[in-house]
Amino acid sequence: MAPPSLLMLLLLGAAAAAAGSGPSSSKFAIAFLPGLPKQPAFEQYTGYLVVEGDKHLHYWFVEAQDTSPKSADKPLVLWLNGGPGCSSLAGLLTEHGPFTVQPDGASLKYNEYAWNKLAHVLYLESPVGVGFSYSDSRDYRTNDTEVARVNFLALIEFFGLFPEHRSKDLYLSGESYGGVYIPTLAEWVMQDPSLNLKGITVGNGLSCYETNDNSLVYFAYYHGLLGNRLWTDLQRFCCSQGKCNFHRNPDVNCTAAMVETIHIVDESGLNIYNLYAPCAGGVPGNYRDQDGVIVTHDLGNNFIWQPLHNAWRQNLLKLQVSKKVRLDPPCINTTGPTLYLNDPEVRQALHIEDDAPAWEICSFTVSRGYKRLYLKMNDQYLKLLSTGKYRILLYNGDVDMACNFLGDEWFVDSLKQKVEVARRPWIFMDEEGQEQIGGFVKEFTNLAFLTVKGAGHMVPTDQPRAAFNMIERFLTRQPF
């Protein structure tokens, strides 16, 4: 479904802005944030962006740390985590926010590589039903186009509360299923001439189900996860005439080989978000406790954040979550942010409304009721690129298996844009002031594909300094 006409957009945007322009933004300032050794010098705000009178989207807005007059030139960055159904506050508190939550779930530590050193950053908990966001109706069924529409109206509502930021350069950014959220939202934003959209960036994004599926098998084999016997079966039953179809292959033997493959990738105890990182909670399955009793790990809480479209993959997902009412990403310790954000003092400091639910990193209800409408994002990216006005950065940690770098590189190549700079290493300075290879980059006209060496799905968590350098170059239009 295409976005509505420009006239309808402007009418909707004006109505939303008018609805949100009454209260002063100072009402939403965070006066004191628990857990910090010292309160920040920069301003930060939290509250709700109310859309259509029913949808209450929680946001946390951190202004740039630069308090000099130059801060007026800093851009505004919107950040969305993925899922679909996972909270953007995970991005704030565990990836690139001004402070990171500690394992005790009570204290915060300042982040040397916070992105609000480069920009004003708006973290939005979307869709409705995620994190502290809620609707009066409690109906959380939604889909890709509805989420884009509501996010656009929430953004207009934000500018009604903070009109001083409306004229700033605007960048839309996200991660994982943000690969769908961000380009579909950009379709709306680019049609509103009152917003100064400059570009979008997506990390480890789901851009195309087919390329993500097909590339994952190559990634797994060439990283030593699949033995020769399984690889031979995959080649024999899933490939013909030099082309492999691991994504949606009717051959029953191919399906059997793929089930075995996905078991190794997803369920064997490997960390799907970072192949070389340990799995928090240990390897699933049976083990003996200190008394020699066999204990079985419950795999039901493991939420596969990678929504592959295959029938066999959907069956695995149903087996994992059908009897559960909460979702936790596998191999990720979510105790710290969960404890912190559900502390009554923290909820009060963040102006969380009484009707808001307890905070969870991912919403089972939203994920279960979410309808995916797009299998690939080619049309959205080509529409943005056709204008010649917007800069696009797609980046991937190179040891992520959920949305692997190879699939996203194939997707970028499928856009068939003119290559400006051939694939090469990009360099950044480490803590000792020595030049290091940050990864590899390929540049097209107004489009760059970049890998971050040694990073997984959450790039700023795994390689914060390299990620900071990358996003700084993107926002300041420096070459990679």
N, C-alpha and C positions, 0 to 999 in steps of 0.2 A: 504494500500500500504506500503510495507516494505521499510526501508531506502536503498539507493543504496550501492554498494560494497565499501569496504574500499578504493580501488584504486581511484574510482570516487570521494569519499569524499576528499581524499588528494589532488587530482588535483583541485577540486573546491576550497578547502581551500587555497592552494598555490596561485591560481590565485587571490583570494580575498585579501590575505595578500599582494601580490605584488602590487595590485592596491591601497592599503591603506598605504603603507609603506613610501611614499614620504615625505609628510609634517611632520614637527616636532609637537609633541603633545603640545608643549608650545603655538602653534598657537590657541589652543582651550581652554586655561586656562581662567577662569573667573577672570578678574582683579578687578572688583567691582560689588557686588551684591546689588541692591537697597533693602531697607527695613530692613537691618540689623543694630542693634545699634553699632556693631563692626564687622569688617571683620574677617573671620576665619583664624586660623594659618595653617590649613591643605589645601592642594591643591584640587581644583575641576575644572572640565572641562566639556564643553558641545559642541556639534556640531552634525555632521551628519555622519553616517556610510552608504556609498553608495554601494549598492548591484546591480550587473549586469547593472550598468550605469544608471538605471532608478529609482530604489527604494532608497529613502532618509529616513533613519530611524534616528530619533532624539534620542540622549542619553544625560544623565546628570550623570557624573561620579564623585563620592566623594571619595577621598582617606581617609585612616584611620586617625583618629585624633591623634593617637600616632605617634609623630615625632621622637621618639628615634630609635636607631638602631634595636630594636626589631620589629619595624613596618614592617620590611622586611619579617617577618614570618607571618604576618597577611594574612588570606585567601582573595580571591576575591569572592564576592557574586553577582550574577546576579538576579535582581528583575523584575518580570512581573506582572502587575495587570491583571484583567480578562475581563469580558464582555460576549462574545468577542466584543471588540471594545472600551475598556476603558483605559485611560492613566495611565502609571506607575508613572507619576509625581504626581498623587494623593497619591500614596504610599510614595513618597518622602516628600511632603509638608503637609500631614495630618496624616501619620502613623508613620514611623520610620526613616525619614530623619534627617539630622543634625539640621534642623530648621523647624518649623511649621508655616504656614501662618495664620495670625490673621483674625478675622471677617471683619476688615476694608478693606481687600484686598490690603493693601499697606505695611504692616509691617510684619516682620518675628521675631520669637522668638526661641532662641536656645532650642533644645530638649535634656533634661537631659538623655533620654533613646534612643539616636540615635544609630542605628546599626553600623554606621561607627566608633563607639568607639571600635568595635570588629573586623571589617573587612573593606576592600575596597569594596564599593558598586556601582554597575553599574545599573542605572535605564534606561531601554530601552522602548521607545514608539513604541509598536508593537500591531497589524500588521500595515503595511503601510496604511496611511490614518487616524491613530489615533493621537490625539494631534497635535504636530508640524511635524509629519512624513508625507511624501507625495510621490507620484510617478509622473514622468513627463507625463505619459499617463493618469493619473487620473482614472485609472481603479482599483477599490478597491475590486473587487470580489476575494475571496480567500477561503481557506479551511484549515483544521487541518494540513494536511501533508505539504502543501505549506508554511504555517506559520512556521512550525518547520524547514523546509529547509532554508527559508530566515533568520530566527533568528540565525541559525548556521552560515551562511555566514556573517551575521552582527557581530557575536562574533569573527570570524576569522579576519574580518576587524578591529575590536577593538584592537585585539592583534597586528595587523600590525602597528597601531598608538601608542600603548603602549606596546612594546615588553618586557619591564621590568616586566610586570605582567603575562606573558605567562606561566612561570614555577610555579606560585603560586598555592596552593590548590584552586580548583574551586568548588563552590557550586551553584547550580541552585535553585532558590526559586521563589515562586509566590503565588497567592491568587485567590480564586473563580474559574473562567474558566482557571486560571493557573493550575488547576488540570488536564487539557488536555495539555496546552502549555508546561508544565515543563517535564513530562515524555516522551512526543514525541520529544522534543528537546534533552533530555538526550540520546535517542536512537542514535542520530547523534553524539553527543559529545563523547560518550563512544567508538566510533569507530575511533577516532582521537588520536593516541598515543602521539601526541605533546601536548595535553591538559591534565591537571592533575586533572580530575574530581574525587572528593571525595564523593559527595553525593548530595541529593536533599531534599528540604523541601517545603511543600505546606500547606497553611492555608485555612481552610474552602473551600476545593477544590471540584469541581464537578468531582467525580471519577467514578460514575455509575448513569445513569439516573433512573434506576429501583429502586435501594436502596434509592436514594434520594427522589423519589416520595413516595414510600411505608412508609418510616420512617417519613416523614413530617406529615402524618395523625396521627400517634401515638404521635409525638411531640406535635401537636396542641391539641389533646384531653387531654393528661396528663399535659398540661400546662393550662388547664381550658378554652380553646378557643371554644370548641365544646360542645354543650349540649348533654344530654342523648338521646334526640329524634334523633338528627343527627347521633350520634355515633351508635345508634341502627340500623338506616338505612344503615350506612356504613358496619356494621358487617353483616347485613342481605343480602345485595345485592352485596357486593364486596368480601365476604369471603365464603369459603367452605372447609370442612374437616380440619379445624384448620389453614388454610392458606389464607391470604388476598392478593388480587391483586388490588391495587389502581392505579397502573401505566398504564395499558393498558387493561381495562376490557370492553368486548363487551356489558355487561348488561346495558341497557338504564337507569335503576333505579340507578345503581352504578354511572353512568356518572352524573346523576342529583344530587346525593349526593356529588360527588366530585366538581361539579361546585359551590355548596353552600359552601363547605369547603374552596375552593381556594378563594372565594369571601371574606370570613372572614379573611383568612391569608393575602391576597394581597391587598384588596381594601377597607377594612373597616376603615382604618386609623391607623392600627397597623404598627409599624416600622418593616418591614420584615428582616432588617439586625440586629436588636437588639430588641427583644420582650419587654424589660423593659425600653427602651429609648423612649423619646417623639418623635413625628413625626414633623420634621421641616416643617413649613407651615400649621400645624394643620390637623384636620380630613377632608378628602375630602367629597364633597357632598354639600347640601344646607345649608345655614345659613343666618341670617339676619344681615345686617350691622347696623351702628349706626343710620341710618335714617329709619330702619325697612324694607329696600328693600331686597328681597330674592336674594342672589347671589349664583351661582353654581361654585364650584371649577372645573377647567379643569383638568381631569385626564390624558389627552393625553401625558403629558410630563413624566409620570411615566414609567421608563424603568425597567422592571423586569429583574434583573441581573441573575436570576436563569433560565437557558434555559431548562426547563423541556420538555420532548419529546412528551408528550401526545397530541392527537389531540385537546382535549378541552383546554389544556394550550396554544397551538399554536394559537387557535382562540382568546383567550383572549389577547395574545400579539398583534395579528393583529388589534384587535379593539383599542388597546391603542396607537399604533404607526403609523397606516396606513396613517394618515393625518398630521403627524409631520415631521419636518426636523431636529430635535435635540432630544437628549435623556438625561434625568437627572435621576439618581437613586432616587427612591421614599424615602421621609422622610429624605433626606440628603441635608444639605445646602451647595451648591457648589459655592456660591457667592465669598467667599474669594479667593480660588485658581484661579477662572475664571478671576476675576478682576486683580489679581496680574500678571498672566502669559500673559495677553493681554495688559499690560502697555507697551507702546513703549520703555521706558528705560529698562524694564526687557527683552523684546525681543532682544534688542541690546546687553545687557549683556550676554544673553544666546546664542549669535551668531545664532539667528533664521534667516533663509534665507528668502528673500523677497517673494519667491514663496510659502512659507509655509502658511497654512490657519490660521485663528483665532483659538485659543485654546479652546476646549470644553472637558469636562471630559469624555464623551463618544461620539463616532461617529455613527450617525444614518446610514450613507452610508456604513460603514464597517459592522455594525451589520446586515443590510438588505441583503448585498451581501455575507454573510459568510455561507459556507456550512459545517455543522458538520458531520464528517465522523465516529466518534467513539461513541458508546453507553456506553462503559465502558473501563477502563484503566488496566484491569487485565494483559493482555499480556505484556504491557510495564513495569509494575512493576515486574512481574515475570522474565522478561529478565534481568532487573537490579539486582534483588536479586540472580539470578542463578550464577552470577559471583563471589559472595562473596566479592566484592571489595568496594561496595558503601553503605553508610549509608543513611537511609531514615527516615524522620520525617514527619508525617501527624498530624497536630494540628487543633483543632476547638474551637472557642468560643462557650460556651454551651448554649447561648440564641439567636443564629442565626437561622432564619427560611429559609433563602435562600439556604444554603447548610448546613443542620443541622448535629450535631455531631453524632447522632444515625446512620444516613445513612452512614457516613464515617467510623464509627466503624464497621458496618456490612460489608462494602467493605474490610476493612483491614482483618477482620476475614475470608472473602472469599478467601484470598490469601493462607490460610492454611499453615502459617509458624510456626515454632517451637516457643512456648512461653518460653521466658527466665525469665521474671519477671511478675507475675500475676498482674492484675489491682489493683492499689493502689493509694493513694494520693501522690502528689509531693509537696514539701515545698519550699517556698522562703521567704526572709526577707523583711518586709515592711519598710516604711520610718522611723519608730520608732525603727527599729532593732528587731522587734518581728517576730517570725516564723508564717507564714500563709499558709493555703492550697491554692496552685495555681490552682488546678484542679486534674485530675486523669490521670494516665499514665499506659499503657500496653506495655511491651517490648517483641519483638521477636528478632530473629537473624538478626542483621543489619536493623531492622525496629522498629519504635516506633509510637504508636498512643497516642496522648495527648490532653486533654481538658484544656481549660483556663476558670476558674470559673468567671462568670459575664461578659464575653466578648461576643460581637456579631461577625458579619461577618468580620469587620476590627479589629482584635485582638489588634494590637499595639496602635490603637486609644483609645480603651476602657480600656485596662489594660496594659499600657506601661511598667510598672516596671516588671510585671510578664512575659510579652512577651520578654523583654530584657534578663531576667534571663533564660528563656527557650532557646532562640537562642544562648546565650553564652554557655550554657551546650552542645548544639548540636555541635557548631563549635569547641569547645575545647575538645570534646569527654569526658565530665564529665557525670556521671550517673544522671538521673533525680530523 
